[in-house]
């Protein structure tokens, strides 16, 4: 066994185990003896990147690429490392300079073009990938997202539908499809995609929130309740799930529970004006205006003084019998 083979084996063993600091140390020790070994430089560069030293990683990977410009794995590692540093133009140049790019190189180039906002070019590259591999669900997904950003919503829906058919077990694909359907003006059609994403990611609060919000906007309050209650339970310190839960409970005339949801929203964000305004309206609808003064005092104490609360102050004055003052405020209420 040659010295370089022995050194590579030692480095590779650490690399395979995820011991990247040890792999780097072994590779740096071997490099002076084998400075032109592209495989050693590639392992060293990638180990540096995985240790967080992107600068040195790019340096070693560039050396490896110069020695072996036809090695696809080195080209991919260098482009990925450059992208990780934020130098998308250099990363794209590395991919674009391949005279006979593999599908992997085309996939990466398309993603880099997409990240740069060069949507038309990314669409063309993704088309080349899919011509070679029409069952590449990740590329269908990336193509759909690129088309969404470019404003071609109908074609985006088609691409994301194909991605979802190929990988029905990936929540992110269904979520992208759902968003594309909403953007295409088809919110009712998006429900199924949101429900699929929610089933696949039951502990993902934002997916439950988006499903519940959509159902509420479609007038399906009873159906919206479960996902919104789950979102609120999963994210008790976030104001938006509590607000949305409060809104759907109000639409179901469940005022006691709505009040609790709005008070949780206040605790999550004591300066959220919507939590005070909507709770005040709940108190009015539930004939609980005796609690309104306390609510407004709490708002004052938290420095919540937006004009949105003018309506609640008018209600409070009316309850106190100060009708002229109440009317003057009500007229000013946005």
N, C-alpha and C positions, 0 to 999 in steps of 0.2 A: 504494500500500500504506500503511495507517494505521500510526501509531507503535506501537500496541499489537500489531498483527499482526507487524510487524518484530521487536519485542522478543520476542514469543512464539516466532517462528521461530528466533531465535538461541538462546533457552533450550532449545527442543525439540531442536535439533540436538545440543547438548551432552548432553541427557538421553538421546537415542537411542543415542549413542555410549558411554553409561555414564560420562560425565564429570560426575558428580553435583556435585562441588565447583564446577566451572565453571558448571554450570547454576544452582546456588544463587546464586553471585556475580552472574551476569547477571540473575537474577530479582529479587534484592534491590536491584540498581541500578535496575531498571525499576519496582519496586513503588511508589515515591513518586509516580510519574507516572500510575500505573494502579492505585490502591489497591482498587478495587472490581471488578477483573477476576478472576472466579472461576477461569478456566483458568490464569491466571498464578499465582494463589495455590495452586492444586492442584499445579502443577509444582514450585513452590517448596517446598511442604510435603512432597511425596514425596521431593524431592531432599535435604531436610534429614534425613528419616528414613533414607534410603539412605547418608547420610554419618555416621549414628550419633547425630544430634541429634534424638531423638524428641520432646523437649519442644517445641522450636520447630516441628517438623513438625506436631505435633498442633495447635499454636496457629494456624498458617497454614491447615491443613485445616479447622479449625473455622470460620475466617473464610470460607473458600470455601463451606462447607456452608451457612452462614447466608445467603450471597448467592444461592446456587443450591441450595435444599434438594431440588429434584427431580432433580438430576444423580446418577445411579447410581454413576458412577465415583468421584466425590468422596465419596459416602457409604461406598463400599467402602474407599477409601484411608483415610478417617478411622477407620472401625471397625478396620481392620487395625492402624493406628498405635496406637490406644488399647489393643488387645489386646497389642501388642508391649511396651507400658509396663506391662502387668499389670493394667490397669483393665478387667477383663472386663465388669463391670456396665455401665460407660459404653459399651463397645463394643457390648454387646447392646442397650442402649437406642437407640443410633444405628440399628442394623439394625431393631429392633422398631418404630421410629417411622415407618417407610416405609408409607404407606397402601396402596400397590400394589407390593409388593416383587417384584423380578425374581427369577429362579431363582438368580442369583449371590448376591443379598442373602440369600435363604433358605438357601443352602448355607453361607454364612459365619455366619449366625445359629445354624444348627444346630450348627456346630463350636464356636462360643463357648458355647452352652448345654451342650454335651458337656464342654467344658473346665471349666465351673463345677460339674459334677456334677449338673446338672438333666436327668437322663436321660429322664424321661417327656416333657418338653417338647421335648428334642432329637429324640426318636423321632417325635413329631408333625410337627415341621418337616421332618425328612428325608422323611417320608411325603409331604408336600406337594411337595417337590422331585421325588421319584420319580413322583408322579402326572403331573407336567409332562414329565419326561424319564426314562422307565423304563430307559434304557440308560446312565445316569450311574453308572459303575463306582465313582467315588470316593465318591459318596454311599452306595451299597450297602456299601462298605467301612467308612465311618464309622458307618453304621447298625449294621452287625454288631458293631463294637467297642463302641458304646454299649450294645447289648443284652447283650454279654458282661459289661460292667461292672455292668449292672443285674441280672444273674443269669438272664436269659432265654436260656439257652444253646442250646436247640433252634432258636429263631427266629434267633439269631445265626449259627448254622451255615448256615441257609437263605440269609441275607443275604450272608454271605461266600462261599458257593458261587456265588451269582449274580455277585458281583464278580469272582471267579476265572474264571468262564465268559466274562465280558465282556472281561477283560484277563488272559489266561493268561500274558502276558509280564512281569508285575510280581511280583517275588519277595515283596515285603512283603505282598501280598494272600494269597498261598499260605501265608505264615508265620502271618498272622492266622487263616486258616482252620484250619491245623493246630493252633494253640493252642486255638481254640474247640472243635475235635473232642475234644481231650484233656480239656478242661474239661467237656464233655458226656458223659464216660465212654466215649469211642470212640477209644482210643489206636491200635488197629489200623487204623482208617479214616484216621487222621491221617498215616500213613506216606507215602501218595502225595503229600499236600500238602507235607510236609516235603521229600520228594525233589524235587518241582518247584521249591521255593524254593532248594534246594541246587544244582540244575542251573543256575538262572538267576543265582545269586550264588556261584559256585564259590570265590571268594576271601574270602567272608564267614565268618570263623572261628566266630562264635556260631551261625550257621545249621547249619554242619557239625557243631558240637558237639551241638546239640539233636537233630538227626537221629540221630547216633550214639548219644546217650544213650537216646533212645526205643527204638531197635532193640535196644540192650543190655537194657533193662528188659523188652522183649518176648521175650527169650531168643534173639535172632537175632545172636549174637556175631560170626559170620563176616561178616554183612552190615554190622555196626556198625564193623568194623575200619577200612575205607577212609575213611569220613567222620571218624572220630575221629583217625586218623593225619593226615589233612589239617588238621583243626582244630589239632592239636598243632604241626604244622609252620608253620601260619599265625600262631599265637600262642605262640611259644616262651617268652615271658616271663610267661605266664599259667598259674596253677597248675591250674585246673580241667580244661582239655583234656588236660594230662599225666596227671592222676589218672584221668580217664575212659578214656584209652588204656591205662593200666596195668591197670585193672579188666578191660577186655575181653581184654587179653592173658593175664591170669591165667585167665579163664574158658576160654581156648583152650589153656591149659597151656603157654604160651610164656613161661616164667619169666625167661629171660635178658633178653628184650626188655621184659618187665614191669618188671624191676629198673631197666633204663635209663630207662624212662618215669617211674618214681617218683623216681629221682635227679634227673631234670630238674625234676620238681615241687618237690623240695627246693631246687634252685637258684633256681627261680622265686619261691619263698616259703619261706625257711628256717624259718619258724615255723608252717608248715602241719602240724598234728598228724597229719592223715590220711595225709600222705606218709610219715611215719615208721612209723605203725601198720601201714599196708597193706604197706609194703616189708618190715617185720619179719615179717609173716605170709607174704609171698612167700618170704623166706629160710627160714622154717620148712618150708614146703611143698616147697621145692627142696633140703632137707637142707643148708642153708648157714648153720647157726646159728653157725658160727665167725665170721661177719661181724656178728653181732648186737651184741656188746659195742661194736664201733666205731660202729655206728649209734646206740646209746644214748648214747655219749660225745658224738657230734655233736649229738644232741638236747639234751643237758645244756649243751653249749657255746653253743647258740643260745637257751637259756632255755626250751626246750619241756619243760614239766614237768607237763602235764595228766595226770589220772588215767587217761585213755585208754591211756597207755603202760604202765600197771601190768601188763597181760598180757605185754608184751614183756619187762619186767623179771623176771617170774616165769619165762618161758622161759629167760632168760639164767642165772638162779640154778639152774634145773633142770640146765642143761648143765654147770654147775660142780659138780654133785653136792649142792647145798644144797637138799635136797628139802623139808625142813620150812619153810624160808623161802620157797621157791617156792610151796608150797601155800598158805601164809598170804596171799601177794600175789595168787595166782590167785583165791582166794575173794573178795577185795576188787575184782577187776577188773570194770568195768561191762560 
